[in-house]
Amino acid sequence: MQKENLKYNIKPAERIANVSEYYFSKKLKEVAQMNAQGMDVISLGIGSPDMPPSEETLNTLCENARRPDVHGYQPTVGIPELRKAMSNWYKRWYNVDLNPDTEIQPLIGSKEGILHVTLTFVNPGDQVLVPNPGYPTYTSLNKILGSDIVNYNLREDNNWQPDFDELEKMDLSRVKLMWTNYPNMPTGANATVELYEKLVEFALRHNIVIVNDNPYSFILNKKPLSLLSIKGAKDCCIEFNSMSKSHNMPGWRVGMIATNSTFIQWILKVKSNIDSGTFRPMQLAAAKAYENSNEWHEEANINVYSRRRSYAEEIMKELGCTFDKNQVGMFLWGKIPEKYNDVEELTEKVLHQSRVFITPGFIFGSNGKRYIRISLCAKEELLEKALERIKKNK
């Protein structure tokens, strides 16, 4: 057999035809090229905290990483110290009781949780309710896994909350999951007890599992709230939480699922076939981070972001955008002026004239197409510099 006659013809799985490269992955390549040309672009795009974890967290990691007996595989369920710390943290901040042995599952971040929960509950062809606007991964992962995605609307005139009258008119017979995210990203709408009560009642009545993604509840928010604090929620709801935002640990990839013990066992069947537990010293350090003082949280999650937020608001005003001052979380969401045909006309102008990267809202869904999002994950001096550049190029 002659090699020159061989024809190698491999095609990817059909599922990847339904998804594209993550927007930020593509756009940041362009920003990197601009920086390589000496343009010094200020990125106000991604919500990746630029501050370090607490000193106690770092010391715990370093001390334990030097031990010779901590480098082996770890159990998928996580070490008891971490699960106990997660349980204590939920009680301390949300007044929610969770059994650390049966109602908590550590995660390698919420993205992993979206994958595992979808694999656990949704058969190909089942429907999932996804918010518009909403975190793009809810859509992309469900597309990859063959779920039938049904968008539900979030609108400014309804405080970016689900329109339950609109939902009730839909055929919900095939819906298995409803993805929610409060405090909301990208809009900054805060959670309320009334909203959470409506979600629990909706889930129980329609036999749907609500999956609430809750990583932003500490940022610029004096009263963190958990969906699981609502009576009956643990029976029909799953909540993700993450150390990425609240503890300045995005690269550590430490998150969690909290729900009833049956759901945890089902999810563990999937997760245990995919990965093992995180490096033990990281789990011990994460457990220590959950003990951060109230003062640490006040400075890291309230004071710093408040100072940064004031610059972001000035940027919005310079761009002629309107915004709700009651937003929480690590972004500022604003509506663009009518003079622009679409949001990219504004964001591309700001990128190429002022060398400032701001996220266009259309990447979160059609209801975001007239909005922009500014990340607060930049030092005050950078935000001030971005403001000056934008003023100069108005």
QUICORGI-V192209 format. One line per field, one symbol per residue. phi: phi as a letter, one per 30 degrees, with the letter a starting at -180 (. if undefined). Layout:
phi->???
This chain:
phi->.cddcdccbccdeeddddbceeeddddddddddddddidhdccccccceccdddedddddddddddddcccdecdedideddddddddddddcchcdbdddbcbbdbcideddeddddddccdejdcbcbdbdaeededddddedidcdbdcdcbddchhcedddddddddcdcdcbbdbabedccdidddbdddddddddddddchccdcccbdcdcdhbdbebcedddeidddbbbbcbbceddbhbdddhbbacbadddddddddedddccbcddeeedddddedddcededddeddccdddddddddddddedddiccacdddbjcbbcbcddddcdaddedddddddcchbcbdddddckddcdcbbbcdcdbeeddddddddddedcd
